[in-house]
């Protein structure tokens, strides 16, 4: 009976040792996998941050270009309105006659 108990004890000790070894192996594999996942997540996060920064910079640049174009259009419109107003204030029929006479005179001299 004692020998059977010793044999069973030895078998269970071997099984426990095997289970402990297997558990340690599983734990080490899980740690390596977790480290790999964390490393991949860090790389993905860095890449995402870089992409988002680039997108933000592109949006800012596009907004700046749009603002500059809008300002230029408003400036051109204001300049045209100012020129129209100045021309309307300072230009009358007498000025028109002088310009027409000058243009006609210029045509005559360019034909010769």
Backbone torsions as a table, in degrees:
resi	resn	phi	psi	omega
1	UNK	NA	-41.9	179.6
2	UNK	-63.9	-40.8	-179.0
3	UNK	-66.2	-38.5	176.7
4	UNK	-62.9	-41.5	179.4
5	UNK	-64.5	-41.6	177.7
6	UNK	-63.7	-39.8	179.2
7	UNK	-65.4	-46.4	177.9
8	UNK	-62.2	-40.7	178.6
9	UNK	-61.4	-43.6	179.2
10	UNK	-64.6	-42.2	178.6
11	UNK	-62.5	-46.6	-179.6
12	UNK	-67.6	-35.0	176.7
13	UNK	-63.3	-41.2	178.2
14	UNK	-66.3	-41.7	178.4
15	UNK	-64.1	-41.5	178.7
16	UNK	-64.1	-44.3	179.0
17	UNK	-60.9	-42.9	177.6
18	UNK	-63.3	-41.8	179.4
19	UNK	-65.9	-40.0	178.2
20	UNK	-64.8	-41.5	178.2
21	UNK	-63.7	-44.5	178.9
22	UNK	-64.0	-41.7	178.6
23	UNK	-63.8	-40.6	178.4
24	UNK	-65.1	-41.1	177.3
25	UNK	-62.9	-44.9	178.4
26	UNK	-62.5	-41.1	179.6
27	UNK	-64.8	-43.7	178.0
28	UNK	-63.3	-42.0	177.0
29	UNK	-62.9	-41.9	179.1
30	UNK	-63.7	-40.1	178.5
31	UNK	-64.6	-44.3	178.9
32	UNK	-62.6	-42.1	179.2
33	UNK	-65.4	-41.5	178.2
34	UNK	-63.9	-43.4	177.4
35	UNK	-61.2	-40.8	178.8
36	UNK	-64.2	-42.7	179.2
37	UNK	-64.7	-40.9	179.3
38	UNK	-65.0	-43.2	179.3
39	UNK	-62.3	-44.5	178.6
40	UNK	-63.4	-41.5	179.3
41	UNK	-63.3	-39.2	178.0
42	UNK	-64.6	-43.6	178.4
43	UNK	-62.6	-44.9	179.1
44	UNK	-62.6	-39.4	179.6
45	UNK	-65.5	-43.4	177.6
46	UNK	-61.1	-43.9	179.3
47	UNK	-63.9	-40.2	178.8
48	UNK	-63.6	-42.4	179.4
49	UNK	-62.6	-42.8	178.8
50	UNK	-61.9	-45.6	179.4
51	UNK	-62.4	-43.7	-178.7
52	UNK	-67.5	-38.3	176.1
53	UNK	-62.2	-42.9	179.3
54	UNK	-63.3	-42.9	178.5
55	UNK	-62.8	-41.5	179.6
56	UNK	-64.4	-42.5	178.6
57	UNK	-63.6	-39.6	178.2
58	UNK	-65.6	-39.8	177.8
59	UNK	-64.7	-42.2	178.9
60	UNK	-62.8	-44.7	179.7
61	UNK	-62.9	-41.2	178.7
62	UNK	-65.0	-39.9	178.7
63	UNK	-65.8	-38.8	177.4
64	UNK	-63.9	-44.6	178.9
65	UNK	-62.4	-41.5	179.3
66	UNK	-64.9	-41.4	179.6
67	UNK	-64.6	-42.4	178.8
68	UNK	-63.7	-43.3	179.1
69	UNK	-62.9	-41.1	179.6
70	UNK	-65.2	-42.6	178.9
71	UNK	-63.9	-42.5	178.8
72	UNK	-62.5	-41.9	179.6
73	UNK	-63.9	-42.1	179.1
74	UNK	-66.7	-39.1	178.8
75	UNK	-65.2	-41.8	178.7
76	UNK	-64.5	-41.2	178.7
77	UNK	-64.3	-43.4	179.0
78	UNK	-65.2	-39.8	179.0
79	UNK	-65.2	-41.4	179.2
80	UNK	-64.4	-42.2	179.3
81	UNK	-66.3	-38.9	178.9
82	UNK	-66.4	-43.1	178.8
83	UNK	-63.2	-42.7	178.6
84	UNK	-60.7	-43.4	-179.5
85	UNK	-65.5	-44.5	179.7
86	UNK	-64.0	-43.1	179.2
87	UNK	-63.3	-43.0	-179.3
88	UNK	-64.2	-36.1	-179.0
89	UNK	-73.2	-39.0	-171.7
90	UNK	-101.8	-5.8	-175.0
91	UNK	-111.7	123.2	179.8
92	UNK	-129.7	-171.5	-177.6
93	UNK	-62.0	-37.4	179.8
94	UNK	-64.3	-41.9	178.5
95	UNK	-65.7	-38.9	176.8
96	UNK	-59.9	-45.0	-178.2
97	UNK	-62.4	-41.1	-179.4
98	UNK	-65.6	-40.6	178.7
99	UNK	-66.1	-41.9	179.2
100	UNK	-64.4	-46.0	178.4
101	UNK	-59.2	-41.8	-179.8
102	UNK	-65.5	-40.5	179.6
103	UNK	-66.1	-41.4	178.9
104	UNK	-64.7	-41.6	178.3
105	UNK	-63.3	-37.6	179.0
106	UNK	-67.8	-32.4	177.7
107	UNK	-68.2	-41.2	-179.7
108	UNK	-63.1	-40.2	-178.6
109	UNK	-75.7	-25.0	-179.4
110	UNK	-83.0	-18.5	177.1
111	UNK	-75.1	-36.3	-177.7
112	UNK	-69.8	NA	NA
